[in-house]
C-alpha cells in the first residue's frame, strides 16, 4: 500500500499529574495559502461522536473538516477554547485572533526572539511563531504619567503549521492539505486563555487493509495551572495505524493506532533550551522529559479521518507524569 500522500494535522494536549509546508526564518509564506484565510470559523458547532472537538457538524470522507478547542468556562481548564476568528494573512505574514482579553488591538506579528520552531535539515523552521502585541494604545489613557496612552498587554504567542503535502484547490492554486494553529498566554496564575484549530482542506480515502507509519515533528506551547509563564515545546512524533484491525462493524472503523511523542525539548520565550532544567524538576534520576505514548484501543479513527486517542507518559519510578488527549485528522489518498 502506498501511503505517502496521507498526512496528519494533529494536536496533543498533556496535563502533568504532579505538578508543514515549512516556514523559514525570513518569514516566507506557506505555499500559496490564500490571503486572509480563516482557520475554521473559530466558533465550532457540536457533533455527535463522543470525544471529538467541536467543528464540522456533518463530516464526510469527501469533504473538508475543521476542529476547534472546546470552550471551558469553569474548573481547572477554564479558558480553553475562547480564541475565535483565527485568521492568517499571508500578504504580511500576520495572525489575527479574536475574543482574548488584553491581546492588543493589532494582529500578531512574526516572532522577534523566536520566529519558528523545529528546524529541518536546512535549518528552516517547520512551524511559524507569532507574538501578540506588547501594548495597545487608548487615547483615553493619555495623561502626564502616560503621554502615549499605551496599555500593557498580556503575553500571547501563536504557532501556525501547514502540511508539506499539497493539493490543487477550487481556485486552481496549490494549498496545504492540513494545517493547525494554537494560541495561549502564560500571564494568568491559573491556566490561561487561548484555543486551537486544526483542519483538513481536501478529502480522504482511507484504506481498509495494511498498516502505515507516519513520522514528523511537532511544536507547541506549555501553559501551567497554579503558575504563570509560557514555554515552547518541540518533539518528534511517530503515528502507526493498523487499517485492518480492530474490527467492530461500526462507522467508527476501529483501526488500532499506536504512537509516541519523543525527543521532547522545552524552550523559554527567548528561545533558550531549558529541557535539562525542566527534566531536573521531575526527580533526581530523571535526565530527560519522558516520552508520551498512545493508549491503544478500538474506536479511535472513523471513516471521515477524525482520530482521537488518549496519551500518557511515565516517570522512571513508574509513576504517571502526564495524561492527555491526541487529536488528528487524516488527509489524502491511500493509493
KOLNU-916595 format. One record per residue: residue in one letter; x negated, y negated, z of N, C-alpha, C, O in turn. Coordinates in steps of 0.2 Angstrom, whole numbers. Example, Ala and Ser with C-alpha at 12.3 -4.5 7.8 and 13.67 -1.06 7.14 Angstrom:
KOLNU-916595
('A', (-66, 28, 39), (-62, 22, 39), (-66, 16, 39), (-71, 17, 42))
('S', (-64, 11, 35), (-68, 5, 36), (-64, 0, 39), (-67, -6, 40))
//
This chain:
KOLNU-916595
('X', (-4, 6, 0), (0, 0, 0), (-4, -6, 0), (-9, -7, 4))
('X', (-3, -11, -4), (-6, -17, -4), (-3, -22, 1), (3, -22, 1))
('X', (-7, -25, 5), (-4, -30, 10), (-7, -36, 10), (-6, -40, 14))
('X', (-11, -38, 5), (-15, -44, 5), (-10, -50, 4), (-12, -56, 6))
('X', (-4, -49, 2), (0, -55, 1), (5, -56, 7), (8, -61, 7))
('X', (5, -52, 12), (8, -53, 18), (4, -57, 22), (-2, -57, 23))
('X', (8, -62, 26), (4, -66, 30), (9, -68, 36), (15, -66, 36))
('X', (6, -70, 42), (10, -71, 48), (9, -79, 50), (4, -82, 50))
('X', (15, -81, 52), (15, -88, 56), (16, -85, 63), (21, -82, 64))
('X', (12, -87, 68), (13, -84, 75), (12, -90, 80), (9, -95, 79))
('X', (15, -88, 86), (15, -92, 92), (14, -87, 97), (18, -83, 98))
('X', (10, -88, 102), (9, -84, 108), (9, -89, 114), (6, -94, 114))
('X', (14, -87, 119), (14, -91, 125), (12, -86, 131), (15, -81, 132))
('X', (7, -88, 135), (5, -84, 140), (5, -88, 147), (3, -94, 147))
('X', (8, -85, 152), (8, -89, 158), (4, -84, 163), (5, -78, 164))
('X', (-1, -88, 167), (-5, -84, 171), (-1, -82, 177), (3, -86, 180))
('X', (-3, -76, 180), (1, -73, 186), (-2, -76, 192), (1, -76, 197))
('X', (-8, -78, 192), (-12, -80, 198), (-13, -88, 197), (-19, -89, 197))
('X', (-11, -90, 197), (-13, -97, 197), (-10, -102, 192), (-11, -108, 192))
('X', (-15, -105, 34), (-20, -108, 36), (-23, -110, 29), (-28, -107, 27))
('X', (-20, -114, 26), (-25, -117, 21), (-29, -122, 26), (-27, -127, 28))
('X', (-36, -120, 26), (-40, -124, 31), (-40, -131, 30), (-40, -133, 24))
('X', (-40, -135, 35), (-42, -142, 35), (-49, -142, 37), (-52, -138, 40))
('X', (-53, -148, 34), (-60, -149, 36), (-60, -155, 40), (-55, -158, 41))
('X', (-66, -157, 42), (-67, -162, 47), (-66, -169, 44), (-66, -174, 47))
('X', (-65, -169, 37), (-64, -175, 33), (-57, -177, 32), (-55, -181, 28))
('X', (-53, -173, 36), (-45, -174, 36), (-42, -173, 29), (-38, -177, 27))
('X', (-45, -168, 25), (-41, -166, 19), (-34, -163, 21), (-33, -160, 26))
('X', (-30, -165, 16), (-23, -162, 17), (-22, -155, 15), (-26, -153, 11))
('X', (-18, -151, 18), (-17, -144, 17), (-14, -143, 10), (-8, -144, 9))
('X', (-17, -140, 5), (-14, -138, -1), (-10, -144, -4), (-13, -149, -5))
('X', (-4, -142, -6), (0, -148, -9), (6, -148, -5), (12, -149, -8))
('X', (6, -148, 2), (11, -149, 6), (15, -156, 4), (11, -161, 4))
('X', (21, -156, 3), (24, -162, 2), (24, -168, 7), (23, -166, 13))
('X', (23, -174, 5), (23, -180, 9), (29, -180, 14), (35, -178, 11))
('X', (28, -181, 20), (34, -182, 25), (38, -176, 26), (44, -176, 27))
('X', (35, -170, 25), (38, -163, 26), (40, -162, 33), (36, -163, 38))
('X', (46, -161, 35), (49, -160, 41), (48, -152, 43), (50, -148, 39))
('X', (44, -151, 48), (43, -144, 50), (49, -141, 54), (50, -142, 60))
('X', (54, -138, 50), (60, -136, 53), (64, -143, 54), (62, -148, 51))
('X', (70, -142, 58), (73, -148, 59), (72, -151, 66), (75, -156, 68))
('X', (68, -147, 70), (66, -150, 76), (71, -148, 82), (70, -149, 88))
('X', (77, -146, 79), (83, -145, 84), (84, -138, 85), (83, -135, 91))
('X', (86, -134, 80), (87, -127, 80), (94, -126, 82), (97, -130, 86))
('X', (97, -120, 80), (103, -118, 82), (103, -111, 85), (98, -107, 83))
('X', (107, -109, 89), (107, -102, 92), (108, -97, 87), (112, -97, 82))
('X', (105, -91, 88), (106, -85, 84), (108, -79, 88), (107, -79, 94))
('X', (110, -73, 86), (112, -68, 90), (107, -63, 93), (108, -61, 98))
('X', (102, -62, 89), (97, -57, 91), (93, -60, 98), (91, -65, 98))
('X', (94, -56, 103), (90, -57, 109), (83, -58, 108), (80, -54, 105))
('X', (80, -63, 111), (73, -64, 111), (70, -69, 106), (64, -71, 107))
('X', (73, -70, 100), (71, -74, 95), (72, -81, 97), (78, -83, 99))
('X', (68, -86, 96), (69, -93, 97), (74, -96, 93), (76, -93, 88))
('X', (77, -101, 95), (82, -105, 91), (79, -106, 84), (73, -107, 83))
('X', (84, -107, 79), (82, -109, 72), (87, -107, 67), (93, -108, 68))
('X', (84, -104, 62), (89, -102, 56), (94, -97, 59), (93, -92, 61))
('X', (100, -99, 58), (106, -96, 61), (108, -89, 57), (110, -84, 60))
('X', (107, -89, 51), (109, -83, 47), (103, -81, 42), (103, -82, 36))
('X', (97, -79, 45), (91, -77, 41), (92, -71, 37), (97, -67, 38))
('X', (88, -71, 31), (88, -65, 27), (81, -64, 24), (77, -69, 24))
('X', (79, -58, 22), (73, -57, 19), (71, -62, 13), (65, -63, 12))
('X', (76, -64, 9), (75, -68, 3), (75, -75, 4), (75, -79, 0))
('X', (75, -78, 11), (76, -85, 12), (70, -87, 17), (67, -83, 20))
('X', (70, -94, 17), (65, -97, 22), (68, -96, 29), (74, -96, 29))
('X', (64, -96, 34), (66, -96, 41), (62, -101, 45), (56, -101, 44))
('X', (65, -104, 49), (61, -108, 54), (63, -106, 61), (69, -104, 62))
('X', (58, -107, 66), (60, -106, 73), (57, -111, 77), (51, -114, 76))
('X', (60, -113, 82), (58, -118, 87), (58, -116, 94), (62, -112, 96))
('X', (54, -119, 98), (54, -118, 105), (61, -119, 109), (64, -124, 108))
('X', (63, -114, 112), (70, -115, 116), (69, -121, 121), (64, -121, 125))
('X', (74, -125, 122), (74, -130, 126), (75, -128, 133), (80, -124, 135))
('X', (71, -130, 138), (72, -128, 145), (72, -134, 149), (68, -138, 149))
('X', (78, -135, 153), (79, -141, 157), (77, -141, 164), (75, -146, 167))
('X', (77, -135, 167), (75, -134, 174), (71, -128, 175), (70, -124, 171))
('X', (68, -127, 181), (64, -122, 183), (56, -123, 181), (54, -128, 180))
('X', (53, -117, 182), (45, -118, 181), (43, -120, 174), (38, -123, 173))
('X', (47, -119, 169), (46, -120, 162), (50, -126, 159), (50, -127, 153))
('X', (52, -130, 164), (56, -136, 162), (51, -141, 157), (45, -142, 159))
('X', (54, -143, 152), (50, -147, 147), (49, -143, 141), (48, -146, 135))
('X', (50, -137, 141), (49, -133, 134), (54, -135, 129), (60, -137, 131))
('X', (52, -136, 123), (57, -137, 118), (60, -144, 117), (64, -145, 113))
('X', (57, -149, 120), (60, -155, 120), (58, -159, 113), (61, -163, 111))
('X', (52, -157, 111), (50, -160, 105), (54, -159, 99), (56, -153, 97))
('X', (56, -164, 95), (61, -163, 89), (58, -168, 84), (53, -172, 85))
('X', (61, -167, 78), (59, -171, 72), (51, -170, 70), (48, -175, 69))
('X', (48, -165, 71), (41, -164, 70), (40, -164, 62), (42, -160, 59))
('X', (36, -169, 60), (35, -171, 53), (28, -172, 52), (25, -176, 55))
('X', (25, -169, 47), (19, -170, 44), (19, -174, 38), (22, -173, 33))
('X', (15, -180, 38), (14, -184, 32), (7, -183, 29), (2, -186, 32))
('X', (7, -180, 23), (1, -178, 20), (-2, -185, 17), (-8, -185, 15))
('X', (2, -190, 15), (-1, -196, 12), (-6, -199, 17), (-11, -202, 14))
('X', (-5, -199, 23), (-10, -202, 28), (-12, -198, 33), (-15, -200, 38))
('X', (-11, -191, 33), (-13, -186, 37), (-11, -188, 44), (-15, -188, 49))
('X', (-5, -189, 46), (-2, -191, 52), (4, -186, 54), (7, -183, 50))
('X', (5, -186, 60), (11, -182, 63), (16, -187, 67), (14, -191, 70))
('X', (22, -185, 66), (27, -189, 69), (31, -184, 74), (33, -179, 71))
('X', (32, -186, 80), (36, -182, 84), (41, -186, 88), (39, -191, 90))
('X', (47, -183, 89), (52, -187, 92), (54, -184, 99), (53, -178, 100))
('X', (57, -188, 103), (60, -185, 110), (55, -183, 115), (57, -179, 119))
('X', (49, -186, 115), (45, -185, 121), (43, -192, 124), (41, -197, 120))
('X', (44, -192, 130), (43, -199, 134), (36, -201, 134), (31, -197, 135))
('X', (34, -207, 133), (28, -210, 133), (23, -207, 128), (17, -205, 130))
('X', (25, -206, 122), (20, -203, 117), (19, -208, 112), (18, -207, 106))
('X', (20, -215, 113), (19, -220, 109), (24, -222, 104), (29, -218, 103))
('X', (23, -227, 100), (28, -230, 95), (25, -229, 88), (28, -232, 84))
('X', (20, -225, 87), (16, -224, 81), (15, -217, 80), (15, -213, 85))
('X', (14, -215, 74), (13, -207, 73), (6, -205, 76), (2, -209, 77))
('X', (6, -199, 77), (0, -196, 80), (-6, -196, 74), (-4, -195, 68))
('X', (-12, -198, 76), (-17, -198, 71), (-22, -192, 72), (-22, -189, 77))
('X', (-26, -191, 66), (-31, -186, 67), (-35, -187, 73), (-38, -192, 74))
('X', (-37, -181, 76), (-40, -181, 82), (-47, -185, 82), (-51, -184, 77))
('X', (-49, -189, 87), (-55, -193, 87), (-61, -188, 90), (-66, -187, 86))
('X', (-60, -186, 96), (-65, -181, 99), (-65, -174, 96), (-70, -171, 95))
('X', (-59, -172, 94), (-58, -165, 91), (-53, -166, 86), (-47, -167, 87))
('X', (-56, -165, 79), (-51, -166, 74), (-49, -159, 71), (-44, -159, 67))
('X', (-52, -154, 73), (-50, -147, 70), (-53, -142, 75), (-57, -143, 79))
('X', (-50, -136, 74), (-52, -130, 78), (-53, -124, 74), (-50, -124, 68))
('X', (-57, -119, 77), (-58, -113, 74), (-61, -114, 67), (-58, -112, 62))
('X', (-68, -116, 67), (-71, -117, 60), (-72, -110, 57), (-73, -105, 60))
('X', (-72, -111, 50), (-73, -105, 46), (-80, -104, 44), (-84, -108, 47))
('X', (-82, -100, 40), (-89, -98, 38), (-93, -104, 36), (-99, -105, 36))
('X', (-89, -109, 33), (-92, -115, 30), (-92, -121, 35), (-93, -127, 33))
('X', (-89, -119, 41), (-89, -125, 46), (-83, -129, 46), (-83, -134, 49))
('X', (-78, -127, 42), (-72, -131, 41), (-67, -129, 46), (-65, -123, 46))
('X', (-64, -133, 50), (-59, -131, 55), (-52, -128, 51), (-50, -131, 46))
('X', (-50, -123, 54), (-44, -120, 51), (-37, -123, 53), (-32, -123, 50))
('X', (-38, -127, 59), (-32, -130, 62), (-33, -137, 63), (-38, -139, 66))
('X', (-29, -141, 61), (-30, -148, 62), (-27, -151, 69), (-22, -148, 71))
('X', (-30, -155, 72), (-28, -158, 78), (-27, -165, 78), (-30, -169, 74))
('X', (-21, -167, 81), (-19, -174, 81), (-18, -177, 88), (-16, -173, 93))
('X', (-20, -183, 89), (-20, -187, 95), (-13, -191, 96), (-12, -195, 91))
('X', (-10, -191, 101), (-4, -195, 102), (-7, -202, 103), (-13, -203, 106))
('X', (-3, -208, 102), (-6, -214, 103), (-8, -215, 110), (-4, -213, 115))
('X', (-13, -219, 112), (-15, -220, 119), (-11, -226, 122), (-10, -226, 128))
('X', (-9, -230, 118), (-5, -236, 120), (1, -237, 116), (1, -236, 110))
('X', (6, -241, 118), (11, -244, 115), (12, -251, 116), (10, -253, 122))
('X', (14, -255, 112), (15, -262, 113), (22, -264, 114), (26, -263, 110))
('X', (23, -268, 119), (30, -270, 121), (30, -278, 122), (27, -280, 127))
('X', (32, -282, 117), (32, -289, 118), (35, -291, 125), (33, -297, 128))
('X', (40, -288, 128), (42, -290, 134), (38, -289, 140), (39, -291, 145))
('X', (32, -285, 139), (27, -284, 144), (22, -289, 144), (17, -288, 148))
('X', (22, -293, 139), (16, -298, 139), (17, -303, 145), (22, -306, 146))
('X', (11, -304, 148), (10, -308, 154), (3, -310, 154), (-1, -308, 150))
('X', (2, -314, 159), (-5, -316, 160), (-9, -310, 162), (-15, -310, 160))
('X', (-7, -306, 166), (-10, -300, 168), (-11, -295, 162), (-15, -291, 162))
('X', (-6, -295, 157), (-6, -291, 151), (-5, -295, 145), (1, -294, 142))
('X', (-10, -298, 143), (-8, -303, 137), (-7, -299, 130), (-4, -302, 126))
('X', (-9, -293, 130), (-7, -289, 123), (0, -286, 124), (2, -283, 119))
('X', (2, -285, 130), (9, -281, 130), (8, -274, 130), (13, -270, 128))
('X', (2, -271, 131), (1, -264, 130), (3, -260, 136), (3, -262, 142))
('X', (6, -254, 134), (9, -250, 139), (5, -243, 138), (5, -240, 133))
('X', (1, -241, 144), (-2, -235, 143), (2, -229, 142), (7, -228, 145))
('X', (1, -224, 137), (5, -218, 136), (2, -212, 139), (-4, -212, 141))
('X', (6, -207, 139), (3, -200, 142), (-1, -197, 136), (-1, -199, 130))
('X', (-5, -192, 138), (-10, -189, 134), (-6, -183, 130), (-5, -178, 133))
('X', (-5, -184, 124), (-2, -179, 120), (-7, -177, 114), (-11, -181, 112))
('X', (-6, -170, 113), (-10, -168, 107), (-6, -163, 103), (-1, -160, 106))
('X', (-7, -163, 97), (-3, -158, 92), (-8, -154, 88), (-13, -157, 86))
('X', (-6, -148, 86), (-10, -144, 82), (-6, -142, 76), (0, -140, 77))
('X', (-9, -142, 70), (-5, -140, 64), (-9, -135, 60), (-15, -136, 59))
('X', (-6, -130, 58), (-9, -125, 54), (-5, -122, 48), (1, -122, 49))
('X', (-8, -121, 43), (-4, -118, 37), (-8, -112, 35), (-14, -111, 36))
('X', (-4, -107, 31), (-7, -101, 29), (-12, -102, 23), (-11, -107, 19))
('X', (-17, -98, 22), (-21, -98, 16), (-17, -95, 10), (-18, -98, 5))
('X', (-12, -91, 11), (-8, -88, 6), (-3, -94, 4), (0, -97, 8))
('X', (-2, -94, -3), (2, -99, -5), (7, -97, -10), (7, -91, -13))
('X', (13, -100, -12), (17, -98, -17), (19, -105, -20), (18, -110, -18))
('X', (22, -104, -26), (25, -110, -30), (32, -111, -28), (36, -107, -30))
('X', (33, -117, -26), (40, -119, -23), (44, -121, -29), (42, -121, -35))
('X', (50, -123, -27), (55, -125, -32), (53, -131, -36), (56, -132, -41))
('X', (49, -135, -33), (46, -141, -37), (40, -139, -42), (37, -144, -45))
('X', (38, -133, -41), (33, -131, -46), (26, -132, -43), (21, -131, -46))
('X', (26, -134, -36), (19, -135, -33), (17, -129, -28), (22, -126, -26))
('X', (11, -128, -27), (9, -123, -23), (10, -126, -16), (8, -132, -14))
('X', (12, -121, -11), (14, -123, -5), (12, -117, 0), (12, -111, -3))
('X', (10, -118, 6), (9, -113, 11), (15, -108, 12), (20, -111, 12))
('X', (14, -102, 12), (19, -98, 14), (22, -98, 21), (28, -98, 22))
('X', (17, -99, 26), (19, -100, 33), (15, -106, 36), (10, -108, 33))
('X', (18, -109, 41), (15, -115, 44), (18, -115, 51), (23, -113, 53))
('X', (14, -119, 56), (16, -120, 63), (14, -126, 65), (9, -129, 63))
('X', (17, -129, 70), (15, -135, 74), (16, -134, 81), (21, -131, 83))
('X', (12, -137, 86), (13, -137, 93), (11, -143, 96), (6, -146, 94))
('X', (15, -146, 100), (13, -152, 104), (14, -151, 111), (19, -149, 113))
('X', (10, -154, 115), (10, -153, 123), (7, -159, 126), (3, -163, 122))
('X', (8, -161, 132), (5, -165, 136), (3, -162, 143), (6, -158, 145))
('X', (-3, -165, 145), (-5, -162, 152), (-5, -168, 157), (-8, -167, 162))
('X', (0, -173, 156), (0, -179, 160), (5, -178, 166), (5, -182, 170))
('X', (9, -172, 166), (13, -171, 171), (9, -166, 176), (5, -162, 174))
('X', (11, -167, 183), (8, -162, 188), (11, -155, 187), (8, -150, 187))
('X', (18, -155, 185), (21, -149, 183), (20, -148, 176), (17, -152, 172))
('X', (22, -142, 173), (22, -140, 166), (25, -146, 162), (30, -148, 163))
('X', (21, -148, 157), (23, -154, 153), (28, -153, 148), (30, -147, 147))
('X', (30, -158, 145), (35, -158, 140), (31, -157, 133), (26, -159, 132))
('X', (35, -154, 128), (32, -153, 122), (37, -148, 118), (43, -148, 119))
('X', (34, -144, 113), (38, -140, 109), (33, -137, 103), (28, -139, 102))
('X', (36, -132, 100), (33, -128, 95), (38, -127, 89), (44, -127, 91))
('X', (35, -126, 83), (39, -124, 77), (35, -120, 73), (29, -121, 72))
('X', (38, -115, 70), (34, -110, 66), (39, -108, 60), (45, -107, 62))
('X', (37, -107, 54), (42, -106, 49), (38, -102, 43), (32, -103, 42))
('X', (43, -99, 39), (41, -96, 33), (45, -100, 27), (51, -101, 28))
('X', (41, -102, 22), (45, -106, 17), (46, -102, 11), (49, -105, 6))
('X', (45, -95, 11), (47, -91, 5), (50, -85, 7), (53, -85, 13))
('X', (51, -80, 3), (54, -74, 5), (49, -69, 8), (43, -70, 8))
('X', (52, -63, 10), (48, -57, 12), (51, -51, 9), (57, -50, 9))
('X', (46, -46, 8), (48, -39, 6), (44, -35, 10), (38, -33, 8))
('X', (47, -32, 15), (43, -28, 20), (43, -21, 17), (48, -18, 15))
('X', (38, -17, 18), (38, -10, 16), (41, -6, 21), (43, -8, 26))
('X', (43, 0, 19), (46, 5, 23), (42, 11, 26), (43, 15, 30))
('X', (36, 11, 23), (31, 16, 25), (24, 13, 25), (23, 8, 23))
('X', (19, 17, 28), (12, 15, 29), (11, 10, 34), (16, 9, 38))
('X', (5, 8, 35), (3, 4, 40), (-2, -2, 38), (-4, -1, 32))
('X', (-2, -7, 41), (-6, -13, 39), (-9, -16, 45), (-7, -17, 51))
('X', (-15, -19, 44), (-19, -23, 49), (-20, -30, 47), (-22, -31, 41))
('X', (-18, -35, 51), (-19, -42, 49), (-24, -45, 54), (-23, -44, 60))
('X', (-29, -49, 52), (-34, -52, 56), (-34, -59, 54), (-33, -61, 49))
('X', (-36, -63, 59), (-37, -70, 58), (-39, -74, 65), (-41, -71, 70))
('X', (-38, -80, 65), (-39, -84, 71), (-33, -88, 73), (-28, -89, 69))
('X', (-34, -90, 79), (-28, -94, 82), (-31, -101, 85), (-37, -101, 87))
('X', (-27, -105, 86), (-29, -111, 90), (-22, -113, 94), (-17, -113, 92))
('X', (-23, -116, 100), (-18, -118, 104), (-20, -123, 110), (-25, -126, 110))
('X', (-15, -124, 114), (-15, -129, 119), (-14, -125, 126), (-9, -122, 126))
('X', (-18, -127, 131), (-16, -124, 138), (-14, -130, 142), (-17, -135, 143))
('X', (-8, -129, 145), (-4, -133, 149), (-4, -130, 156), (-4, -123, 156))
('X', (-2, -133, 161), (-3, -130, 168), (3, -132, 172), (6, -137, 172))
('X', (6, -127, 176), (10, -129, 182), (7, -130, 188), (1, -127, 189))
('X', (9, -135, 192), (6, -137, 198), (-1, -140, 197), (-5, -140, 202))
('X', (-3, -143, 191), (-9, -146, 190), (-8, -150, 183), (-6, -147, 178))
('X', (-11, -156, 183), (-11, -160, 177), (-17, -157, 173), (-21, -153, 175))
('X', (-18, -160, 166), (-23, -158, 162), (-21, -154, 156), (-16, -151, 156))
('X', (-25, -154, 151), (-23, -151, 145), (-30, -149, 142), (-35, -152, 142))
('X', (-30, -143, 139), (-36, -140, 136), (-34, -136, 129), (-28, -135, 128))
('X', (-39, -136, 125), (-38, -132, 118), (-41, -125, 120), (-45, -124, 124))
('X', (-38, -121, 116), (-40, -114, 116), (-40, -111, 109), (-36, -113, 104))
('X', (-45, -106, 108), (-46, -103, 101), (-47, -96, 103), (-49, -94, 108))
('X', (-45, -91, 98), (-46, -84, 99), (-46, -81, 92), (-44, -84, 87))
('X', (-48, -74, 92), (-47, -70, 86), (-41, -66, 87), (-39, -64, 93))
('X', (-37, -65, 82), (-31, -61, 83), (-31, -55, 78), (-32, -56, 72))
('X', (-29, -50, 80), (-28, -44, 76), (-20, -41, 77), (-18, -40, 83))
('X', (-17, -40, 72), (-10, -38, 72), (-9, -31, 68), (-11, -32, 62))
('X', (-7, -26, 71), (-6, -20, 67), (1, -18, 67), (5, -18, 72))
('X', (4, -16, 61), (11, -14, 60), (11, -8, 57), (8, -6, 52))
('X', (15, -3, 60), (17, 3, 58), (24, 3, 55), (29, 3, 58))
('X', (24, 2, 48), (30, 1, 45), (35, 8, 44), (41, 7, 42))
('X', (32, 13, 46), (36, 20, 46), (39, 21, 53), (45, 24, 52))
('X', (37, 19, 58), (40, 21, 65), (39, 15, 69), (34, 11, 69))
('X', (43, 14, 74), (49, 18, 76), (54, 18, 72), (55, 13, 68))
('X', (59, 23, 71), (65, 23, 68), (71, 23, 72), (72, 28, 76))
('X', (75, 18, 72), (81, 19, 76), (88, 17, 72), (93, 17, 75))
('X', (87, 17, 66), (93, 16, 62), (97, 10, 62), (103, 10, 60))
('X', (94, 5, 65), (97, -2, 65), (94, -7, 61), (89, -6, 58))
('X', (97, -13, 60), (94, -18, 56), (88, -21, 59), (83, -23, 56))
('X', (87, -20, 66), (80, -21, 69), (76, -15, 67), (77, -9, 70))
('X', (71, -15, 63), (68, -10, 60), (65, -5, 64), (65, 1, 63))
('X', (63, -7, 70), (60, -3, 75), (52, -2, 74), (49, 2, 78))
('X', (49, -5, 69), (42, -4, 67), (38, -5, 74), (39, -10, 77))
('X', (33, -1, 75), (29, -2, 80), (23, -7, 78), (21, -7, 73))
('X', (22, -12, 83), (17, -17, 82), (13, -17, 88), (15, -17, 94))
('X', (6, -17, 87), (1, -17, 92), (-4, -23, 90), (-3, -26, 84))
('X', (-8, -26, 95), (-12, -31, 93), (-16, -33, 99), (-15, -31, 105))
('X', (-21, -38, 98), (-25, -40, 103), (-27, -48, 101), (-28, -49, 95))
('X', (-27, -52, 106), (-30, -59, 106), (-36, -58, 110), (-36, -58, 116))
('X', (-42, -59, 106), (-48, -58, 109), (-53, -64, 108), (-51, -69, 104))
('X', (-59, -63, 110), (-64, -69, 110), (-61, -75, 111), (-62, -80, 107))
('X', (-58, -76, 117), (-54, -82, 119), (-59, -87, 121), (-63, -86, 126))
('X', (-58, -93, 119), (-63, -99, 121), (-58, -104, 123), (-53, -105, 121))
('X', (-61, -108, 127), (-57, -114, 130), (-62, -120, 129), (-68, -120, 131))
('X', (-59, -126, 127), (-62, -132, 126), (-59, -138, 130), (-52, -137, 130))
('X', (-62, -142, 132), (-59, -148, 135), (-57, -153, 130), (-59, -152, 124))
('X', (-54, -159, 132), (-51, -163, 126), (-57, -167, 123), (-56, -170, 118))
('X', (-63, -166, 126), (-69, -169, 122), (-72, -164, 117), (-77, -166, 114))
('X', (-70, -158, 117), (-72, -153, 113), (-78, -149, 116), (-81, -145, 113))
('X', (-79, -150, 122), (-85, -146, 126), (-82, -139, 128), (-76, -139, 130))
('X', (-86, -134, 126), (-84, -127, 128), (-84, -126, 135), (-90, -126, 138))
('X', (-79, -125, 139), (-79, -123, 146), (-76, -116, 147), (-74, -115, 153))
('X', (-77, -112, 143), (-75, -105, 143), (-78, -102, 150), (-74, -98, 154))
('X', (-84, -102, 151), (-88, -99, 156), (-85, -102, 163), (-84, -98, 168))
('X', (-84, -108, 163), (-81, -111, 169), (-74, -109, 171), (-73, -107, 176))
('X', (-70, -108, 165), (-63, -105, 167), (-64, -98, 169), (-60, -96, 173))
('X', (-68, -94, 165), (-68, -87, 167), (-71, -86, 174), (-69, -82, 178))
('X', (-75, -91, 177), (-78, -90, 183), (-73, -91, 189), (-74, -89, 195))
('X', (-67, -94, 187), (-62, -95, 192), (-58, -89, 193), (-54, -89, 198))
('X', (-59, -84, 189), (-55, -78, 189), (-57, -73, 194), (-54, -68, 195))
('X', (-63, -74, 196), (-66, -69, 201), (-74, -68, 200), (-76, -70, 194))
('X', (-77, -66, 205), (-85, -65, 204), (-87, -61, 199), (-92, -62, 196))
('X', (-83, -55, 197), (-85, -51, 192), (-83, -52, 185), (-83, -48, 181))
('X', (-79, -58, 184), (-76, -60, 178), (-81, -64, 174), (-83, -70, 177))
('X', (-83, -62, 168), (-88, -66, 164), (-85, -69, 158), (-88, -73, 154))
('X', (-79, -67, 156), (-75, -69, 150), (-68, -69, 152), (-65, -66, 156))
('X', (-64, -73, 148), (-57, -73, 148), (-54, -66, 145), (-56, -64, 140))
('X', (-50, -62, 149), (-48, -56, 147), (-44, -56, 140), (-41, -61, 139))
('X', (-45, -51, 136), (-41, -50, 130), (-33, -50, 132), (-31, -47, 137))
('X', (-29, -52, 128), (-22, -52, 129), (-19, -46, 124), (-21, -47, 118))
('X', (-16, -41, 126), (-14, -35, 122), (-7, -35, 121), (-3, -37, 126))
('X', (-4, -33, 116), (3, -32, 114), (6, -26, 118), (2, -21, 119))
('X', (12, -27, 121), (15, -21, 124), (19, -18, 118), (24, -21, 115))
('X', (17, -11, 117), (20, -8, 111), (27, -5, 112), (27, -1, 118))
('X', (32, -6, 108), (38, -3, 109), (42, -4, 103), (40, -8, 99))
('X', (48, -1, 103), (53, -2, 97), (56, -9, 97), (56, -12, 102))
('X', (59, -10, 91), (64, -16, 90), (61, -22, 91), (63, -27, 95))
('X', (55, -23, 88), (51, -30, 89), (51, -33, 82), (50, -39, 82))
('X', (52, -30, 76), (52, -33, 70), (59, -31, 66), (61, -25, 66))
('X', (62, -36, 63), (68, -35, 59), (67, -36, 52), (61, -38, 50))
('X', (72, -34, 48), (71, -34, 41), (70, -41, 38), (67, -42, 33))
('X', (72, -46, 42), (70, -53, 40), (63, -56, 41), (61, -61, 39))
('X', (59, -52, 44), (52, -53, 46), (51, -57, 52), (46, -59, 54))
('X', (56, -57, 56), (56, -60, 63), (53, -55, 68), (55, -49, 68))
('X', (47, -57, 71), (44, -52, 76), (43, -55, 82), (41, -61, 83))
('X', (45, -52, 88), (45, -54, 95), (43, -48, 99), (46, -43, 99))
('X', (37, -49, 103), (35, -44, 107), (31, -47, 113), (30, -53, 113))
('X', (31, -43, 118), (28, -45, 124), (20, -44, 124), (18, -39, 121))
('X', (16, -49, 127), (9, -48, 128), (7, -49, 135), (10, -52, 139))
('X', (1, -46, 137), (-1, -47, 144), (-9, -46, 144), (-12, -43, 139))
('X', (-12, -49, 149), (-19, -47, 150), (-20, -45, 157), (-16, -46, 162))
('X', (-26, -42, 158), (-28, -39, 165), (-35, -40, 167), (-39, -40, 162))
('X', (-36, -42, 173), (-42, -43, 176), (-46, -37, 177), (-43, -31, 177))
('X', (-53, -37, 177), (-57, -31, 178), (-55, -27, 184), (-56, -21, 185))
('X', (-52, -30, 190), (-49, -26, 196), (-43, -23, 195), (-40, -20, 199))
('X', (-40, -23, 189), (-34, -20, 187), (-27, -25, 188), (-22, -23, 186))
('X', (-28, -30, 191), (-23, -35, 192), (-21, -38, 186), (-25, -40, 182))
('X', (-14, -39, 185), (-12, -43, 179), (-14, -50, 180), (-13, -53, 185))
('X', (-16, -53, 174), (-18, -60, 174), (-13, -64, 171), (-11, -70, 174))
('X', (-10, -62, 165), (-6, -66, 161), (0, -61, 159), (-1, -56, 157))
('X', (6, -64, 158), (11, -61, 155), (14, -67, 150), (14, -73, 151))
('X', (17, -64, 144), (19, -69, 139), (23, -66, 134), (24, -60, 134))
('X', (24, -70, 128), (28, -68, 123), (24, -70, 116), (22, -75, 116))
('X', (24, -65, 111), (21, -67, 105), (27, -67, 100), (31, -62, 99))
('X', (27, -73, 96), (32, -74, 91), (29, -74, 84), (23, -77, 84))
('X', (31, -71, 79), (29, -72, 72), (34, -71, 67), (39, -68, 69))
('X', (33, -74, 61), (37, -72, 55), (32, -70, 50), (27, -72, 49))
('X', (34, -64, 47), (30, -61, 42), (33, -64, 35), (39, -65, 34))
('X', (28, -65, 30), (30, -68, 24), (26, -64, 19), (21, -61, 20))
('X', (29, -64, 12), (25, -61, 7), (28, -55, 4), (33, -52, 6))
('X', (25, -52, -1), (27, -46, -5), (23, -40, -2), (17, -41, -1))
('X', (26, -34, -2), (22, -28, 0), (18, -25, -6), (13, -22, -4))
('X', (19, -27, -12), (15, -24, -17), (15, -29, -23), (12, -28, -28))
//
